[in-house]
């Protein structure tokens, strides 16, 4: 009998059908789990499912029955994989489930900013159309995507799909090399992509190498005054430096779906950005189409079944 505990099941919509594994099991869902409750809730389990609940080395050491940490997401920066490996605990994640949802959200942010959708909608609601007295009015600058350079940081499934959509709009997608690394075939140097792109879109994991990869030095390089889009991890961008860059006109706008921490404090830089006309902040929902969430749940079931069979599907350890 495998005891399974999902520590933050409410991170998935109620309409999502969770897997019912074919092996003998007892499954317990918790809508959310505070840090102080993780050990008590996970201690009886052989399998702990987590979307964003943190499992650090101290927590892992307190769970001697645990055999699998199944991350119900792609990112795994909230789990100490090395500590799990040392304890003989497998770690898995979910892959390529949001390959439509995230890229579509990227372009929703890009188009909303480039076409000034929110300011124009606000003006119409405020009666500005009638006040203008014409069939159209031109309070905000609109620009097209064709011919613009789309700089992509991360060339996995999401980055490739964003590039594909960019080409459909007539854009020039380019992939960046890693920061402080030589450019590999098919990529341009990091500084060149930062300096020459009209739109920058981030699709990297968060780790020691990528933390604050876009900060004050990078904003100073941005000759095109680009849009910055981040649907990956909040820690990739220095949010206070972004706020200053917007104030100084070094970037023309920002679309952010991720922050650090989540949710952000009400007095944080990210919440000040959320109130600006040149920034859009959404609550980490780029991945969250119902189709993507169901793919995630279905793949989670496959991962659990594979683990019980002794297979290494989606293993990180």
C-alpha positions in Angstrom: 0.0 0.0 0.0 1.5 3.3 -1.1 0.5 6.3 1.0 0.4 9.4 -1.2 0.0 13.0 0.1 -0.6 16.0 -2.2 0.6 18.9 -0.1 -0.9 21.8 -2.2 -3.7 20.3 -4.3 -5.5 23.6 -4.6 -2.7 24.8 -7.0 -4.8 22.9 -9.6 -8.2 24.0 -10.5 -11.2 22.0 -9.2 -12.1 21.0 -12.7 -8.9 19.0 -13.1 -9.3 15.3 -12.6 -6.4 13.9 -10.5 -5.0 10.5 -11.3 -6.2 7.3 -9.6 -3.2 5.0 -9.8 -3.7 1.4 -10.6 -1.5 0.2 -7.8 -2.7 -0.1 -4.2 -2.7 3.3 -2.5 -4.2 5.7 -0.1 -4.3 9.3 -1.4 -4.7 12.3 0.8 -5.1 15.9 -0.6 -4.4 19.0 1.4 -5.5 22.3 -0.3 -2.3 24.0 1.0 0.4 23.3 3.6 2.1 25.8 5.7 5.9 25.3 6.3 5.3 24.2 9.9 2.9 21.4 8.8 4.9 19.8 6.1 6.7 17.1 8.2 3.5 16.1 10.1 1.5 15.7 6.9 4.2 14.0 4.8 5.7 11.7 7.5 3.3 8.8 7.0 3.7 8.9 3.2 5.9 7.0 0.8 5.1 9.6 -2.0 4.8 13.3 -1.5 3.3 15.4 -4.3 4.2 19.1 -4.2 3.7 21.9 -6.7 5.3 24.7 -4.7 5.6 23.5 -1.1 9.2 23.7 -0.1 11.1 20.5 0.8 14.5 21.5 2.1 17.2 19.3 3.5 16.0 19.6 7.1 12.5 18.6 6.1 13.7 15.7 4.0 15.8 14.3 6.8 12.6 14.2 9.0 10.7 11.9 6.5 12.3 8.5 6.8 9.3 6.7 5.1 9.5 8.9 2.0 10.6 7.3 -1.3 9.4 9.7 -3.9 9.0 13.5 -4.1 6.7 14.0 -7.2 6.8 17.7 -8.2 3.5 18.7 -9.9 5.3 21.2 -12.1 8.5 21.6 -14.2 10.5 23.9 -11.9 12.2 22.2 -9.0 14.0 25.0 -7.2 11.8 24.5 -4.1 13.1 20.9 -3.6 16.6 20.1 -2.4 17.3 17.4 -4.9 20.8 16.7 -3.6 19.5 16.1 -0.1 16.8 13.8 -1.5 19.4 11.9 -3.5 21.6 11.5 -0.4 18.5 10.1 1.5 17.7 7.7 -1.3 14.5 9.5 -2.2 13.6 9.8 -5.9 12.6 13.2 -7.3 10.5 13.7 -10.4 8.9 16.6 -12.3 6.3 17.2 -15.0 7.6 18.1 -18.5 6.2 19.9 -21.6 2.7 20.0 -20.3 2.3 23.8 -20.9 3.9 24.0 -24.3 0.8 25.8 -25.6 -0.4 27.7 -22.5 2.8 29.5 -21.6 3.8 30.7 -25.1 0.2 31.9 -25.7 0.4 33.9 -22.5 3.7 35.3 -23.6 2.1 36.7 -26.7 -1.0 37.9 -24.8 1.4 40.0 -22.7 3.3 41.2 -25.7 0.3 42.1 -27.7 -1.5 43.8 -24.8 1.6 46.0 -24.3 2.5 46.6 -27.9 -1.2 47.4 -28.8 -1.8 49.3 -25.6 -4.9 47.3 -25.0 -5.5 48.1 -21.3 -5.0 51.9 -21.6 -7.4 52.1 -24.5 -10.0 49.9 -22.8 -9.7 52.2 -19.7 -10.2 55.3 -21.9 -13.2 53.9 -23.6 -14.8 53.0 -20.2 -14.0 56.5 -19.0 -15.8 58.1 -22.0 -12.7 59.3 -23.9 -14.1 58.0 -27.2 -17.1 60.2 -27.1 -15.0 63.2 -25.9 -12.7 62.7 -28.9 -15.6 63.1 -31.3 -13.9 61.0 -34.1 -14.1 57.3 -35.2 -10.7 56.7 -33.5 -8.4 58.5 -31.2 -4.6 58.1 -30.7 -3.7 58.6 -27.1 -1.0 55.8 -27.0 1.6 54.6 -29.4 0.8 51.3 -31.1 3.5 49.2 -32.9 3.5 46.0 -34.9 5.5 42.9 -34.3 6.7 42.2 -37.8 10.4 42.8 -38.2 11.1 43.0 -34.5 13.9 40.9 -32.9 12.6 38.5 -30.3 15.4 37.6 -27.9 14.8 34.3 -26.1 16.6 33.0 -23.0 16.1 29.3 -22.8 15.8 27.0 -25.8 13.7 24.2 -24.4 10.2 23.3 -25.5 8.7 26.6 -24.3 11.4 28.8 -25.9 11.1 26.9 -29.2 7.3 27.3 -29.2 7.6 31.0 -28.5 10.1 31.3 -31.4 7.6 29.5 -33.7 4.8 31.9 -32.8 7.2 34.8 -33.2 8.0 33.7 -36.8 4.3 33.5 -37.5 4.1 37.2 -36.6 7.1 38.0 -38.9 9.5 38.4 -36.1 13.2 37.4 -35.9 13.6 35.0 -33.0 17.2 34.7 -31.7 18.4 32.5 -28.8 20.8 33.7 -26.3 23.8 31.9 -25.0 24.1 31.5 -21.2 25.4 34.6 -19.4 29.2 34.6 -19.1 29.4 31.6 -21.4 30.6 31.4 -25.1 27.8 31.2 -27.7 27.0 27.7 -28.8 25.9 26.9 -32.4 22.4 28.4 -33.0 22.7 31.0 -30.3 24.1 34.6 -30.1 26.2 36.0 -27.2 24.2 36.9 -24.2 25.1 40.6 -24.3 24.3 40.9 -28.0 20.8 39.5 -27.5 20.2 41.9 -24.6 21.5 44.9 -26.6 19.8 44.3 -29.9 16.4 42.7 -29.1 13.1 44.6 -29.3 11.4 42.0 -27.0 13.1 39.8 -24.4 11.3 36.6 -23.2 12.7 34.5 -20.4 12.3 30.7 -20.3 15.1 29.6 -18.0 15.1 27.6 -14.7 16.1 29.5 -11.6 19.4 28.4 -10.1 22.7 30.0 -8.9 23.7 30.8 -12.5 20.5 32.5 -13.6 19.5 34.3 -10.4 19.2 38.1 -11.2 20.4 37.4 -14.7 18.6 40.5 -15.8 19.6 43.4 -13.6 20.9 47.0 -13.8 24.0 46.1 -16.0 21.7 44.4 -18.5 19.2 47.2 -18.6 22.0 49.6 -19.4 22.9 47.6 -22.5 19.3 47.6 -24.0 19.7 49.9 -27.0 16.2 49.0 -28.4 14.3 50.0 -25.2 12.6 46.6 -25.4 9.7 44.9 -23.7 10.8 42.4 -21.0 8.5 39.4 -20.6 9.1 36.9 -17.8 6.9 33.8 -17.5 9.6 31.6 -16.0 10.8 32.4 -12.5 10.7 35.7 -10.6 14.3 35.4 -9.4 15.6 35.8 -12.9 14.9 39.5 -12.8 16.0 42.1 -10.3 12.6 43.7 -9.8 13.8 46.9 -8.2 16.3 47.4 -11.1 13.4 46.8 -13.5 11.4 49.5 -11.8 14.3 52.0 -12.2 14.8 50.9 -15.8 11.2 51.7 -16.6 11.5 55.1 -14.8 14.7 55.9 -16.9 13.2 54.8 -20.2 15.7 52.0 -20.6 12.9 49.5 -21.3 9.5 50.4 -22.9 7.4 47.9 -20.8 7.3 44.7 -18.9 5.0 41.7 -18.7 5.5 39.6 -15.7 3.7 36.4 -14.6 6.2 35.4 -11.9 7.6 37.2 -8.9 9.8 36.6 -5.9 8.2 35.7 -3.5 4.7 34.6 -4.6 2.5 36.2 -3.7 4.6 39.4 -3.5 4.3 41.7 -0.4 1.8 44.5 -0.9 4.6 47.1 -0.5 7.1 45.4 -2.9 8.6 46.6 -6.2 6.5 44.1 -8.1 3.3 45.6 -6.7 4.4 49.1 -7.7 5.1 47.7 -11.2 1.6 46.2 -11.2 0.1 49.7 -10.9 2.1 51.2 -13.7 0.6 51.8 -17.2 3.8 50.4 -18.8 3.7 47.0 -17.0 1.4 44.1 -16.7 1.6 41.6 -13.8 -0.4 38.4 -13.8 -0.5 35.9 -10.8 1.6 33.0 -12.2 -1.1 31.7 -14.5 0.7 31.4 -17.8 0.8 27.6 -17.3 -2.7 27.3 -16.1 -5.0 26.7 -19.1 -7.4 23.9 -18.1 -5.9 21.8 -21.0 -2.4 22.2 -19.6 -3.5 21.5 -16.0 -5.2 18.3 -17.1 -2.0 17.2 -19.0 0.0 17.9 -15.9 -2.4 15.7 -13.8 -2.4 12.9 -16.4 1.4 12.9 -16.6 1.6 12.9 -12.8 -0.3 9.7 -12.8 2.1 8.2 -15.4 5.1 9.2 -13.3 3.7 7.7 -10.1 2.9 4.4 -11.9 6.4 4.3 -13.5 8.0 4.8 -10.2 6.1 2.0 -8.6 7.2 -0.2 -11.5 10.8 0.7 -10.9 11.2 2.9 -13.9 13.0 6.3 -14.0 10.4 8.4 -15.8 11.1 12.2 -15.4 13.7 11.6 -12.7 15.8 14.5 -11.4 17.8 12.7 -8.8 
